[in-house]
């Protein structure tokens, strides 16, 4: 889903989030363990470390609704984050 959240699609978004809740929770636990996030005081450094460790590409895209994507070409996955978005969306 890449639309703006509206009254009309809110229920659909809630249902979608329910289907991925366990997967997201598992990813958060793994992140906490891998980076020992309880000891990190600077979230900016954590974000940059995650980007570096996972070879993520950061670019600024002039689109207020596009936060990023993962492109697949010849079996290679290329994740891209839109750094024009607020940092909270990049996380």
MDAnalysis code that builds the backbone (N, CA, C; Angstrom):
import MDAnalysis as mda
import numpy as np

u = mda.Universe.empty(273, n_residues=91, atom_resindex=np.repeat(np.arange(91), 3), trajectory=True)
u.add_TopologyAttr("name", ["N", "CA", "C"] * 91)
u.add_TopologyAttr("resid", np.arange(1, 92))
u.add_TopologyAttr("resname", ["UNK", "UNK", "UNK", "UNK", "UNK", "UNK", "UNK", "UNK", "UNK", "UNK", "UNK", "UNK", "UNK", "UNK", "UNK", "UNK", "UNK", "UNK", "UNK", "UNK", "UNK", "UNK", "UNK", "UNK", "UNK", "UNK", "UNK", "UNK", "UNK", "UNK", "UNK", "UNK", "UNK", "UNK", "UNK", "UNK", "UNK", "UNK", "UNK", "UNK", "UNK", "UNK", "UNK", "UNK", "UNK", "UNK", "UNK", "UNK", "UNK", "UNK", "UNK", "UNK", "UNK", "UNK", "UNK", "UNK", "UNK", "UNK", "UNK", "UNK", "UNK", "UNK", "UNK", "UNK", "UNK", "UNK", "UNK", "UNK", "UNK", "UNK", "UNK", "UNK", "UNK", "UNK", "UNK", "UNK", "UNK", "UNK", "UNK", "UNK", "UNK", "UNK", "UNK", "UNK", "UNK", "UNK", "UNK", "UNK", "UNK", "UNK", "UNK"])
u.atoms.positions = np.array([
    [0.850, -1.175, 0.000],
    [0.000, 0.000, 0.000],
    [0.894, 1.235, 0.000],
    [0.695, 2.115, -0.968],
    [1.519, 3.315, -1.033],
    [0.662, 4.573, -1.114],
    [-0.596, 4.435, -0.751],
    [-1.506, 5.581, -0.780],
    [-1.440, 6.353, 0.530],
    [-1.928, 7.551, 0.482],
    [-2.090, 8.333, 1.704],
    [-3.166, 7.658, 2.543],
    [-2.966, 7.628, 3.846],
    [-3.970, 7.041, 4.727],
    [-5.145, 7.991, 4.820],
    [-6.312, 7.471, 4.499],
    [-7.539, 8.268, 4.535],
    [-8.609, 7.502, 5.315],
    [-9.702, 8.152, 5.536],
    [-10.831, 7.515, 6.215],
    [-11.306, 6.289, 5.425],
    [-11.231, 6.382, 4.108],
    [-11.733, 5.309, 3.260],
    [-10.847, 4.055, 3.293],
    [-9.548, 4.220, 3.442],
    [-8.676, 3.039, 3.400],
    [-8.102, 2.657, 4.767],
    [-8.522, 3.329, 5.806],
    [-7.983, 3.067, 7.139],
    [-8.236, 1.632, 7.599],
    [-9.424, 1.136, 7.412],
    [-9.748, -0.241, 7.838],
    [-8.885, -1.256, 7.100],
    [-8.662, -1.031, 5.807],
    [-7.818, -1.927, 5.018],
    [-6.389, -1.917, 5.566],
    [-5.898, -0.744, 5.906],
    [-4.551, -0.625, 6.446],
    [-4.432, -1.320, 7.803],
    [-5.436, -1.180, 8.638],
    [-5.437, -1.840, 9.948],
    [-5.394, -3.353, 9.776],
    [-6.190, -3.881, 8.861],
    [-6.197, -5.325, 8.619],
    [-4.849, -5.805, 8.083],
    [-4.257, -5.027, 7.188],
    [-2.940, -5.378, 6.662],
    [-1.912, -5.406, 7.789],
    [-1.950, -4.412, 8.660],
    [-1.008, -4.366, 9.787],
    [-1.194, -5.552, 10.728],
    [-2.420, -5.998, 10.908],
    [-2.663, -7.167, 11.757],
    [-2.004, -8.415, 11.177],
    [-1.985, -8.516, 9.852],
    [-1.410, -9.712, 9.224],
    [0.108, -9.746, 9.330],
    [0.754, -8.589, 9.476],
    [2.222, -8.567, 9.534],
    [2.753, -8.262, 10.932],
    [1.863, -8.160, 11.917],
    [2.267, -7.777, 13.277],
    [3.331, -8.706, 13.859],
    [3.132, -10.019, 13.772],
    [4.099, -10.968, 14.346],
    [5.448, -10.884, 13.641],
    [5.429, -10.731, 12.333],
    [6.676, -10.632, 11.570],
    [7.456, -9.379, 11.965],
    [6.760, -8.254, 12.104],
    [7.407, -7.005, 12.494],
    [7.943, -7.106, 13.920],
    [7.165, -7.688, 14.815],
    [7.623, -7.861, 16.204],
    [8.890, -8.700, 16.265],
    [8.957, -9.748, 15.465],
    [10.145, -10.592, 15.412],
    [11.352, -9.808, 14.896],
    [11.143, -8.973, 13.907],
    [12.234, -8.153, 13.367],
    [12.752, -7.164, 14.411],
    [11.862, -6.614, 15.218],
    [12.263, -5.675, 16.269],
    [13.112, -6.382, 17.315],
    [12.691, -7.573, 17.710],
    [13.464, -8.348, 18.684],
    [14.843, -8.660, 18.125],
    [14.908, -9.079, 16.871],
    [16.201, -9.386, 16.246],
    [17.095, -8.154, 16.186],
    [16.517, -7.004, 15.884],
    [17.278, -5.758, 15.840],
    [17.823, -5.415, 17.224],
    [16.973, -5.559, 18.237],
    [17.409, -5.288, 19.615],
    [18.590, -6.167, 20.010],
    [18.529, -7.444, 19.634],
    [19.595, -8.380, 19.989],
    [20.863, -8.071, 19.194],
    [20.727, -7.886, 17.881],
    [21.897, -7.692, 17.020],
    [22.671, -6.426, 17.364],
    [21.951, -5.338, 17.647],
    [22.612, -4.054, 17.884],
    [22.593, -3.625, 19.342],
    [22.073, -4.477, 20.232],
    [21.998, -4.161, 21.655],
    [21.448, -2.741, 21.837],
    [20.271, -2.509, 21.301],
    [19.705, -1.161, 21.237],
    [19.448, -0.532, 22.596],
    [19.403, -1.320, 23.646],
    [19.186, -0.730, 24.971],
    [20.371, 0.127, 25.409],
    [21.537, -0.098, 24.799],
    [22.740, 0.660, 25.162],
    [23.040, 1.791, 24.183],
    [22.204, 1.971, 23.165],
    [22.458, 3.005, 22.163],
    [21.712, 4.277, 22.556],
    [22.455, 5.362, 22.655],
    [21.842, 6.634, 23.031],
    [21.589, 7.523, 21.820],
    [22.322, 7.313, 20.747],
    [22.177, 8.136, 19.562],
    [21.527, 7.319, 18.446],
    [20.238, 7.524, 18.241],
    [19.485, 6.752, 17.247],
    [19.964, 7.034, 15.828],
    [20.492, 8.221, 15.586],
    [21.029, 8.567, 14.271],
    [22.196, 7.634, 13.922],
    [23.089, 7.394, 14.890],
    [24.213, 6.495, 14.655],
    [23.745, 5.062, 14.425],
    [22.697, 4.666, 15.131],
    [22.141, 3.330, 14.925],
    [21.634, 3.199, 13.490],
    [20.902, 4.191, 13.031],
    [20.360, 4.151, 11.667],
    [21.483, 4.075, 10.641],
    [22.515, 4.871, 10.816],
    [23.633, 4.861, 9.869],
    [24.375, 3.522, 9.907],
    [24.513, 2.928, 11.101],
    [25.170, 1.619, 11.219],
    [24.366, 0.549, 10.489],
    [23.049, 0.568, 10.656],
    [22.192, -0.404, 9.976],
    [22.308, -0.237, 8.460],
    [22.292, 1.009, 7.994],
    [22.437, 1.260, 6.556],
    [23.753, 0.702, 6.034],
    [24.835, 1.000, 6.738],
    [26.157, 0.555, 6.310],
    [26.265, -0.972, 6.333],
    [25.812, -1.584, 7.408],
    [25.909, -3.032, 7.544],
    [25.111, -3.775, 6.476],
    [24.044, -3.160, 5.994],
    [23.174, -3.824, 5.030],
    [23.310, -3.281, 3.614],
    [24.331, -2.441, 3.407],
    [24.625, -1.909, 2.068],
    [23.408, -1.220, 1.441],
    [22.728, -0.420, 2.239],
    [21.553, 0.301, 1.744],
    [21.972, 1.602, 1.069],
    [21.211, 1.992, 0.077],
    [21.468, 3.219, -0.660],
    [20.514, 4.292, -0.144],
    [21.064, 5.477, 0.120],
    [20.243, 6.611, 0.541],
    [20.299, 7.677, -0.549],
    [19.137, 8.125, -1.001],
    [19.085, 9.234, -1.948],
    [17.914, 10.128, -1.563],
    [17.988, 11.362, -1.967],
    [16.909, 12.307, -1.717],
    [16.009, 12.350, -2.946],
    [14.732, 12.029, -2.751],
    [13.765, 12.009, -3.839],
    [12.676, 13.018, -3.513],
    [12.405, 13.910, -4.428],
    [11.405, 14.958, -4.204],
    [9.998, 14.391, -4.397],
    [9.571, 13.572, -3.440],
    [8.238, 12.973, -3.469],
    [7.817, 12.745, -2.025],
    [6.818, 13.466, -1.580],
    [6.440, 13.391, -0.168],
    [5.803, 12.070, 0.227],
    [5.421, 11.234, -0.743],
    [4.766, 9.968, -0.425],
    [5.665, 8.749, -0.619],
    [6.831, 8.915, -1.229],
    [7.704, 7.773, -1.520],
    [8.799, 7.693, -0.480],
    [8.734, 6.687, 0.373],
    [9.717, 6.530, 1.430],
    [10.889, 5.664, 1.034],
    [10.681, 4.835, 0.027],
    [11.737, 3.962, -0.431],
    [11.161, 2.733, -1.091],
    [12.041, 1.845, -1.500],
    [11.604, 0.636, -2.190],
    [12.763, -0.350, -2.223],
    [12.429, -1.556, -2.586],
    [13.444, -2.568, -2.847],
    [13.256, -2.996, -4.298],
    [14.255, -2.729, -5.105],
    [14.228, -3.121, -6.504],
    [14.977, -4.435, -6.650],
    [14.458, -5.316, -7.498],
    [15.105, -6.600, -7.737],
    [15.486, -6.661, -9.210],
    [16.777, -6.865, -9.458],
    [17.277, -6.955, -10.829],
    [18.262, -8.114, -10.908],
    [17.961, -9.061, -11.761],
    [18.806, -10.250, -11.931],
    [19.090, -10.937, -10.598],
    [18.077, -11.017, -9.741],
    [18.217, -11.680, -8.452],
    [18.886, -10.845, -7.374],
    [19.367, -9.662, -7.724],
    [20.019, -8.775, -6.762],
    [18.981, -7.818, -6.187],
    [18.889, -7.756, -4.877],
    [17.947, -6.857, -4.211],
    [18.644, -5.541, -3.908],
    [18.047, -4.429, -4.346],
    [18.640, -3.108, -4.152],
    [17.657, -2.250, -3.349],
    [17.889, -2.122, -2.026],
    [17.006, -1.282, -1.212],
    [17.420, 0.187, -1.320],
    [16.428, 1.053, -1.417],
    [16.690, 2.488, -1.519],
    [15.797, 3.214, -0.515],
    [16.399, 4.138, 0.255],
    [15.665, 4.958, 1.210],
    [15.631, 6.393, 0.723],
    [14.477, 7.025, 0.837],
    [14.335, 8.416, 0.450],
    [14.713, 9.305, 1.642],
    [15.883, 9.919, 1.574],
    [16.362, 10.737, 2.686],
    [15.682, 12.095, 2.749],
    [14.825, 12.394, 1.776],
    [14.049, 13.626, 1.856],
    [12.921, 13.483, 2.876],
    [12.599, 12.250, 3.220],
    [11.569, 11.987, 4.225],
    [12.143, 12.226, 5.614],
    [11.294, 12.529, 6.592],
    [11.781, 12.647, 7.973],
    [12.463, 11.346, 8.416],
    [13.450, 11.444, 9.261],
    [14.245, 10.295, 9.702],
    [13.364, 9.179, 10.264],
    [12.290, 9.520, 10.954],
    [11.431, 8.496, 11.545],
    [10.864, 7.581, 10.473],
    [10.564, 8.108, 9.273],
    [10.060, 7.267, 8.192],
    [11.166, 6.413, 7.599],
    [12.390, 6.922, 7.619],
    [13.504, 6.143, 7.088],
    [13.786, 4.933, 7.974],
    [13.610, 5.086, 9.308],
    [13.827, 3.938, 10.198],
    [12.917, 2.804, 9.806],
])
